Amino acid sequence: MLRPEDWDRWYDVLLRAFGGVAESAEERGLWRRITPCERSIGAWDGEELVGTAGAFDFRLTVPGGASVPTAGVTMVSVSATHRRRGLLTSMMRRQLDDLRAWGGPLAALTASEPMIYGRFGYAAATFGLHAEIDTSRVRLSVPAGTDGVRLRYVDPRAALDTCEEVYAGTVAGRPGLLARRPGWEGLGLVDAEAEQDGASPVHCVLAEREGRVTGFARYRVRPQYTDTGHNGQVLLQDLAGLDPVSEAALWRFLFGIDLTTSLKVRGRPLDEAWQYQVSDVRRCELKVRDQLYVRLVDVGAALQARTYQAPVDVVLEVEDAFCPWNSGRWRLSGDPKGAVCERTADPADLALSVRELGAAYLGGVSLAALGAGGRVRELREGALASAAVGFGSPVAPWLPHGF
């Protein structure tokens, strides 16, 4: 366990592993306040600290709307002088053993390099949409009622609690969203010079309907000029709305900011409505990137914690070399109202590893697609198609921010 008095040393080792760029006092202070030392570990070579790993205490929304205890694995590093000695494996072993003892069914992380964490049972479960929209040529067609939304500028810090209330109101509606603990609301306001890169400090706009705040957007503007005029860029940082028209009003506002000709967004939901409101999707330059990697720490508890959009009754033969307590056969019976997942000796219908279960867990990766890729074996005809439908989600899972 990390001792609080060792945090600065521990964090310096982490920063060095990720390039050594110094952070502002504000950003460093925020991470210090929210780091759970009792859930963090360090690897030592004598008196030298050479490895770091931590785990935030989150609750993750899963299909059906339940908020499930989840370890947000974070701040993982090994000093370059101590690579290829098994330190990472040792820390992952210790961490997963601890997580099991604490009783949490899930672990999740964002991967600096995707290939690292597959051997420990993690798999990409959510994906984010990047776009650079030519707002000088692309128009937005908004739904009826959007004109009834009032927008107003506010001081980002003064509105912090208000924005957090809006975000909290969205959490149950989409798999992958994190119920944040106190302290996390300040993450979006860390205004380090390195992050600005010629852009403004963060601006904040609230959306209101009938006197109630129903959405917010936080963004920066990077002014740019050429001989032909202004071509500034809007850089979206956060946007959340409690209803479609509030979201549409905020997007329309971002499309129309004076002296700008483009809007850059990163890591938005794959099914976000603005994509279907634009006049020319090609001029939005859409790209998809992996986001949240999920690992089932307790297969039975995790599969039982979510619901299934169609009835499922399937026996899964699970392979989990790193956490062998998960290996074996599990009967999953579930529907939109709930699920039961228990050990069984019945013949298996599908064979897969814990990685495939992690990928499909939030409903954004199809079991059928994994089967077509050779990652899931069908042992009973028809079992794969049926399970794939049940595991799906009508709303794309999404991670709103890194950790």
Rosetta blueprint (number, residue, H / E / L):
1 M L
2 L L
3 R L
4 P H
5 E H
6 D H
7 W H
8 D H
9 R H
10 W H
11 Y H
12 D H
13 V H
14 L H
15 L H
16 R H
17 A H
18 F L
19 G L
20 G L
21 V L
22 A L
23 E L
24 S L
25 A H
26 E H
27 E H
28 R H
29 G H
30 L H
31 W H
32 R H
33 R H
34 I H
35 T L
36 P L
37 C H
38 E H
39 R H
40 S L
41 I E
42 G E
43 A E
44 W E
45 D E
46 G L
47 E L
48 E E
49 L E
50 V E
51 G E
52 T E
53 A E
54 G E
55 A E
56 F E
57 D E
58 F E
59 R E
60 L E
61 T E
62 V L
63 P L
64 G L
65 G L
66 A L
67 S E
68 V E
69 P E
70 T E
71 A E
72 G E
73 V E
74 T E
75 M E
76 V E
77 S E
78 V E
79 S L
80 A H
81 T H
82 H H
83 R L
84 R L
85 R L
86 G L
87 L H
88 L H
89 T H
90 S H
91 M H
92 M H
93 R H
94 R H
95 Q H
96 L H
97 D H
98 D H
99 L H
100 R H
101 A H
102 W H
103 G L
104 G L
105 P L
106 L E
107 A E
108 A E
109 L E
110 T E
111 A L
112 S L
113 E L
114 P H
115 M H
116 I H
117 Y L
118 G H
119 R H
120 F H
121 G L
122 Y L
123 A E
124 A E
125 A L
126 T L
127 F E
128 G E
129 L E
130 H E
131 A E
132 E E
133 I E
134 D E
135 T L
136 S L
137 R L
138 V L
139 R L
140 L E
141 S L
142 V L
143 P L
144 A L
145 G L
146 T H
147 D H
148 G H
149 V L
150 R E
151 L E
152 R E
153 Y E
154 V E
155 D L
156 P L
157 R L
158 A L
159 A L
160 L H
161 D H
162 T H
163 C H
164 E H
165 E H
166 V H
167 Y H
168 A H
169 G H
170 T H
171 V H
172 A H
173 G H
174 R L
175 P L
176 G L
177 L L
178 L E
179 A E
180 R L
181 R L
182 P L
183 G L
184 W H
185 E H
186 G H
187 L H
188 G H
189 L H
190 V L
191 D L
192 A L
193 E H
194 A H
195 E H
196 Q H
197 D L
198 G L
199 A L
200 S L
201 P L
202 V L
203 H E
204 C E
205 V E
206 L E
207 A E
208 E E
209 R E
210 E L
211 G L
212 R E
213 V E
214 T E
215 G E
216 F E
217 A E
218 R E
219 Y E
220 R E
221 V E
222 R E
223 P L
224 Q L
225 Y E
226 T E
227 D L
228 T L
229 G E
230 H E
231 N L
232 G E
233 Q E
234 V E
235 L E
236 L E
237 Q E
238 D E
239 L E
240 A E
241 G E
242 L L
243 D L
244 P H
245 V H
246 S H
247 E H
248 A H
249 A H
250 L H
251 W H
252 R H
253 F H
254 L H
255 F H
256 G L
257 I L
258 D L
259 L L
260 T E
261 T E
262 S E
263 L E
264 K E
265 V E
266 R E
267 G E
268 R E
269 P L
270 L L
271 D L
272 E L
273 A H
274 W H
275 Q H
276 Y H
277 Q L
278 V E
279 S L
280 D L
281 V H
282 R H
283 R H
284 C H
285 E L
286 L L
287 K E
288 V E
289 R E
290 D E
291 Q L
292 L E
293 Y E
294 V E
295 R E
296 L E
297 V L
298 D L
299 V H
300 G H
301 A H
302 A H
303 L H
304 Q H
305 A H
306 R L
307 T L
308 Y L
309 Q L
310 A L
311 P L
312 V E
313 D E
314 V E
315 V E
316 L E
317 E E
318 V E
319 E E
320 D L
321 A L
322 F L
323 C L
324 P H
325 W H
326 N H
327 S L
328 G E
329 R E
330 W E
331 R E
332 L E
333 S E
334 G E
335 D E
336 P L
337 K L
338 G E
339 A E
340 V E
341 C E
342 E E
343 R E
344 T L
345 A L
346 D L
347 P L
348 A L
349 D L
350 L E
351 A E
352 L E
353 S E
354 V H
355 R H
356 E H
357 L H
358 G H
359 A H
360 A H
361 Y L
362 L L
363 G L
364 G L
365 V L
366 S L
367 L H
368 A H
369 A H
370 L H
371 G H
372 A H
373 G L
374 G L
375 R L
376 V L
377 R E
378 E E
379 L L
380 R L
381 E L
382 G L
383 A H
384 L H
385 A H
386 S H
387 A H
388 A H
389 V H
390 G H
391 F H
392 G L
393 S L
394 P L
395 V L
396 A L
397 P L
398 W L
399 L L
400 P L
401 H L
402 G L
403 F L
